[in-house]
C-alpha cells in the first residue's frame, strides 16, 4: 500500500513538473516575434527642455543594455544638449543630479538630429515611405515578426504632441500611421509609451490590433518634471520616465517581470499625475507579456546534443607558444556600472562659492552705506 502511495505521489510530481515546463515554454514562444525594434523620439528644442533629451537618451541606454543593437534603434533628438553652449560639462547629458551617469556616453548613434525631427519624417519612418536614398540607419526595417517599442517625449495637449514648437501631430494622424503599419505587415506587437502632458489623449483614437499603450498623465493633467539641478538651471528628467528607468535597472535579459509590473510604475503619489494604459487592442494577457518582449532582444540559440556540466567552473587551458609564436591575450568584459546604486546616491557635497553677482552686490551695498553716512563730498578719500 505504501509503495502504491509513493508511486501516485511520484506520478503527480511528474505531471506537475511537465505542466510547469509546458507553461514556461508556451510563455516563451507565445509572443511569436523574431526581432525587436525601438523608435525613440524627443520632440523639443531649446535648453530649458534638457529633460526631454535626457528622457530619450536614458531609454536608449536601457534598451541597448538589454540587447537591442543600434542597427535596430531609430533615435530622433530635436536638439543637441551635449554640445549646447550653456552646458557646463560639454559632451555630456546627465539624468540624475549626482552627475555620475552620463547617458550621452561614448557610443550614441543619433539617426535624426535637430531640424530633421519633424512630423513628416517621423510618419515616414513608421510607414516606411522614405526616399530610396535614405540610408539603412534611418529606416525602420521591421516585418510581421517584429516587436516594436515606440517612445515619445515632449510638450503636448489634448489630442496632440508638439514637434520643435512649430508643428504638431494629432492622435488621429498617429492612429492612422499605426494602421498603415499593420496593413503593411510592419509589426507583430507594438508597445507605445508617451511622457507628455495629457498623454492618455494620444492613444484614445488607436484602432489597430496588437497595440499596448502607456501614458504619463490623463486628459487634463500635466506631466511634471523631476531632478532639478541648480548648476545648469534646468530639470534633468520627467517624473514618469525617471521611475520607469528606475524599474528597468532591475530588469535583465532573463527577467520574468511582465507588463502588469510595468503598469504599477510611478503611482500618483510619486508622479503627481495619474499614469494610464490601454490594453483592449492587445490580444495577449498583459500578465503573460514579458518586459523583455519589447525592451530586450531575441537571443540567438545554439542547439547541441552534448551534455554540458554547469556545476564545475570552466577552466582555461593554457597553451605554451610553439615555434616562437606570440600567444594571444585573453580579454574579459568588466562589470557593468552599478547604475541602480548611483541613482540612489545622495548628491556630492561641493565646495561653496559665492553665486553670480554676489561680489558686485556686496560692493554696491558698501558704497550705498558710505554715501548714506558721509555723502558724496568724502568720495575723494576712496579714489
ROLODO-869744 format. One record per residue (C-alpha): residue in three letters; x, y, z. Coordinates in steps of 0.05 Angstrom, whole numbers. Each point is the difference from the previous one (the first is absolute). Layout:
# ROLODO-869744
bavo, x, y, z
ALA, X, Y, Z
...
# end
This chain:
# ROLODO-869744
bavo, x, y, z
UNK, 0, 0, 0
UNK, 58, 47, 17
UNK, 33, -15, -67
UNK, -65, 16, -37
UNK, -6, 67, 38
UNK, 72, 18, -16
UNK, -11, -18, -73
UNK, -62, 45, -3
UNK, 39, 58, 31
UNK, 57, -10, -49
UNK, -48, 0, -60
UNK, -34, 63, 26
UNK, 67, 34, 8
UNK, 19, -17, -72
UNK, -66, 26, -27
UNK, 7, 66, 38
UNK, 72, 7, -23
UNK, -19, -12, -73
UNK, -56, 50, 6
UNK, 48, 53, 27
UNK, 49, -14, -57
UNK, -55, 5, -52
UNK, -25, 65, 32
UNK, 70, 30, -2
UNK, 12, -22, -71
UNK, -68, 26, -21
UNK, 15, 68, 30
UNK, 67, 2, -35
UNK, -29, -14, -69
UNK, -68, 34, 8
UNK, 24, 69, -24
UNK, 17, -28, -69
UNK, 52, 54, -14
UNK, 70, -12, -28
UNK, 30, 70, 6
UNK, -7, 64, 40
UNK, 1, 73, -21
UNK, -4, 67, 37
UNK, -19, 69, -24
UNK, 19, 53, 53
UNK, -21, 71, -13
UNK, 14, 66, 36
UNK, -42, 55, -33
UNK, 24, 61, 40
UNK, 53, 52, -15
UNK, 33, 53, 44
UNK, 42, -6, 63
UNK, -59, 2, 49
UNK, -24, -66, -30
UNK, 64, -35, 21
UNK, -41, -53, 36
UNK, -34, -25, -63
UNK, 67, -16, -33
UNK, 22, -34, 65
UNK, -65, -41, -1
UNK, 13, -27, -69
UNK, 74, -14, 11
UNK, -16, -37, 65
UNK, -50, -46, -34
UNK, 51, -8, -57
UNK, 53, -22, 50
UNK, -48, -50, 33
UNK, -22, -35, -64
UNK, 72, -5, -22
UNK, 20, -31, 66
UNK, -56, -52, -7
UNK, 24, -21, -69
UNK, -31, 43, -55
UNK, 58, 21, -46
UNK, 8, 69, -31
UNK, -18, -29, -68
UNK, -70, -13, 28
UNK, -9, 68, 35
UNK, -24, 64, -33
UNK, 20, 58, 45
UNK, -29, 69, -14
UNK, 24, 59, 41
UNK, -26, 70, -16
UNK, 58, 35, 34
UNK, 72, -14, 18
UNK, 5, 15, 74
UNK, 69, -32, 5
UNK, 30, 54, -44
UNK, -43, 58, 23
UNK, 41, 60, 20
UNK, -37, 4, 67
UNK, 22, -70, 20
UNK, 52, 7, 55
UNK, 25, -70, -16
UNK, 5, -6, -76
UNK, -13, -66, -35
UNK, -41, -26, 59
UNK, -74, -7, 17
UNK, -18, -22, 71
UNK, -65, -30, 24
UNK, 14, 6, 75
UNK, 23, 58, 42
UNK, 58, -38, 30
UNK, 33, 7, -69
UNK, 28, -71, 1
UNK, -35, -30, -61
UNK, 12, 32, -68
UNK, -56, -27, -44
UNK, 30, 31, -62
UNK, 59, -46, 8
UNK, 53, -15, -53
UNK, -41, -43, -48
UNK, -65, 38, -12
UNK, -25, -5, -72
UNK, -50, 56, -14
UNK, -37, -15, -65
UNK, -43, 63, -6
UNK, 27, 64, 31
UNK, -23, 72, 6
UNK, -46, 23, -56
UNK, -3, -70, -28
UNK, -48, -17, 57
UNK, -66, 18, -33
UNK, -70, -30, -2
UNK, 10, -19, -72
UNK, 66, -38, 12
UNK, -30, -34, 61
UNK, -60, -26, -39
UNK, 45, -20, -58
UNK, 43, -41, 47
UNK, -60, -36, 28
UNK, -34, -15, -67
UNK, 64, -13, -39
UNK, -15, 54, -52
UNK, 71, 27, -4
UNK, 40, 22, -61
UNK, 43, -55, -32
UNK, 63, 39, 19
UNK, -15, -5, 74
UNK, 54, -42, 35
UNK, -18, -63, 38
UNK, 18, 32, 67
UNK, -59, 48, -10
UNK, -50, -54, -18
UNK, -47, -43, 42
UNK, 12, -66, -37
UNK, -51, -39, 40
UNK, -46, -56, -23
UNK, -60, -40, 23
UNK, 44, -35, 52
UNK, 25, 64, 32
UNK, -17, 25, 69
UNK, 8, 76, 0
UNK, 8, 48, 58
UNK, -20, 72, -16
UNK, 18, 52, 53
UNK, -19, 74, -7
UNK, 16, 58, 46
UNK, -12, 74, -6
UNK, -55, 52, 10
UNK, -72, -18, -17
UNK, -72, 14, 13
UNK, -68, -32, -9
UNK, 8, -42, -63
UNK, 66, 28, -27
UNK, 75, -1, 11
UNK, 44, 59, -21
UNK, 62, -8, -43
UNK, 53, 54, 5
UNK, -52, 50, 26
UNK, -19, 12, -73
UNK, -45, -58, -20
UNK, -40, -55, 33
UNK, -24, -71, -12
UNK, -71, -19, 20
UNK, -25, -64, 31
UNK, -39, -15, -65
UNK, 62, 6, -43
UNK, 39, -45, 47
UNK, -57, -52, 1
UNK, -3, 0, -76
UNK, 76, -10, -4
UNK, -5, -61, 45
UNK, -56, -27, -44
UNK, 44, 8, -61
UNK, 55, -38, 37
UNK, -49, -57, 15
UNK, -26, -3, -72
UNK, 71, -1, -27
UNK, 19, -55, 50
UNK, 53, 43, 33
UNK, -10, -26, 71
UNK, -22, -60, 41
UNK, -13, 37, 65
UNK, 10, 73, 17
UNK, 12, 34, 67
UNK, -14, 75, 0
UNK, 26, 43, 58
UNK, -8, 75, 4
UNK, 24, 48, 54
UNK, -35, 67, -11
UNK, -57, 41, 29
UNK, -68, -32, -12
UNK, 37, -59, -30
UNK, -60, -48, 4
UNK, -36, 41, -54
UNK, 51, -24, -51
UNK, -22, -73, 3
UNK, -75, 12, 3
UNK, -8, -6, -76
UNK, 41, -63, -10
UNK, -39, -55, -36
UNK, 53, -47, -27
UNK, 11, -69, 32
UNK, 58, -22, 44
UNK, 15, 69, 29
UNK, 12, 12, 73
UNK, 6, 73, 23
UNK, 24, 36, 62
UNK, -1, 74, 18
UNK, 28, 42, 56
UNK, -64, 40, 12
UNK, -75, 0, -12
UNK, -39, 51, -40
UNK, 0, 67, 37
UNK, 64, -17, 40
UNK, 71, 25, -7
UNK, 61, -45, -3
UNK, 48, 31, 49
UNK, 76, 6, 0
UNK, 48, -30, 50
UNK, 72, 6, 24
UNK, 14, 75, -1
UNK, 72, 19, -6
UNK, 20, 70, 22
UNK, 68, -3, -34
UNK, -30, -2, -70
UNK, -66, 33, 18
UNK, -48, -53, -28
UNK, -33, -65, 19
UNK, 36, -63, -21
UNK, -58, -48, -13
UNK, -75, -8, 2
UNK, -31, -37, 59
UNK, -32, -57, -39
UNK, 62, -17, -40
UNK, 44, 5, 62
UNK, -40, -53, 37
UNK, -7, -41, -64
UNK, 76, -4, -7
UNK, 8, -15, 74
UNK, -45, -60, -13
UNK, 39, -21, -62
UNK, 66, 1, 37
UNK, -23, -63, 37
UNK, -17, -35, -66
UNK, 50, -47, -33
UNK, -8, -42, -63
UNK, -25, -60, 39
UNK, -50, 39, 43
UNK, -71, -27, 9
UNK, -31, 68, 14
UNK, -62, 13, -42
UNK, -41, 59, -23
UNK, -44, 0, 62
UNK, 63, 18, 39
UNK, 13, 57, -49
UNK, -70, 27, 10
UNK, 16, 11, 73
UNK, 59, 45, -14
UNK, -6, 71, 27
UNK, -65, 2, 38
UNK, -36, 66, 10
UNK, 37, 12, 66
UNK, 66, 2, -38
UNK, -20, 27, -68
UNK, -50, 51, 27
UNK, -38, -16, -65
UNK, -40, -64, -14
UNK, 35, -48, -49
UNK, -46, -37, -46
UNK, 3, -61, -45
UNK, -43, -33, -54
UNK, 0, -75, -15
UNK, -67, -13, -34
UNK, 33, -3, -69
UNK, 53, -49, 24
UNK, -15, -73, -12
UNK, 42, -30, 55
UNK, -10, 6, 75
UNK, 47, 55, 26
UNK, 19, -48, 57
UNK, 31, -47, -51
UNK, 38, 54, -37
UNK, 72, 5, 24
UNK, 34, 68, 6
UNK, 56, -28, -44
UNK, -49, -13, -56
UNK, 6, 74, -16
UNK, 59, 28, 39
UNK, 46, -59, -15
UNK, 21, -38, -62
UNK, -10, -70, -25
UNK, 62, -41, 14
UNK, 32, -48, -48
UNK, -4, -71, 25
UNK, 52, -53, -16
UNK, -28, -71, 6
UNK, 48, -55, 21
UNK, -8, -74, 15
UNK, 59, -2, 47
UNK, -9, 2, 76
UNK, 26, 64, 33
UNK, 22, -3, 72
UNK, -21, 65, 33
UNK, 24, -17, 70
UNK, 75, -1, -11
UNK, 34, 66, -16
UNK, 27, 6, -71
UNK, 76, -3, 1
UNK, 44, 35, -51
UNK, 49, -46, -34
UNK, 66, 37, -6
UNK, 39, -19, -62
UNK, 74, 14, -3
UNK, 22, 39, -62
UNK, 31, -44, -52
UNK, 53, 18, -51
UNK, 8, 69, 31
UNK, -71, 21, -17
UNK, -30, 54, 44
UNK, -56, -24, 46
UNK, -67, 35, -7
UNK, -23, 38, 61
UNK, -66, -18, 31
UNK, -47, 58, 12
UNK, -62, 3, 43
UNK, -56, 51, 9
UNK, 3, 44, 61
UNK, -60, 4, 47
UNK, -55, 48, -20
UNK, -8, 67, 33
UNK, -43, -9, 63
UNK, -54, 48, -25
UNK, -52, -21, 52
UNK, 49, 20, 55
UNK, 17, 65, -34
UNK, -73, 20, -6
UNK, -11, -6, 74
UNK, 63, 37, 20
UNK, -4, 68, 32
UNK, 31, 58, -38
UNK, 72, 14, 17
UNK, 14, 59, 45
UNK, 34, 53, -42
UNK, 45, 56, 24
UNK, -39, 63, 13
UNK, 12, 58, -46
UNK, -37, 67, -3
UNK, -56, 1, -51
UNK, 4, 43, -63
UNK, -6, 74, 16
UNK, 14, -9, 74
UNK, 66, 40, 0
UNK, -31, 55, -42
UNK, -60, 5, 47
UNK, 46, 2, 60
UNK, 39, 59, -28
UNK, -64, 36, -17
UNK, -24, -9, 71
UNK, 66, 28, 27
UNK, -5, 61, -45
UNK, -72, 14, 20
UNK, 18, -3, 74
UNK, 59, 47, -12
UNK, -42, 51, -38
UNK, -54, -4, 52
UNK, 50, 12, 56
UNK, 50, 50, -29
UNK, -32, 27, -63
UNK, 32, 12, -68
UNK, 50, 53, 25
UNK, 43, -55, 33
UNK, 3, -41, -64
UNK, 71, 26, -13
UNK, 25, -40, 60
UNK, -16, -64, -38
UNK, 29, 16, -68
# end
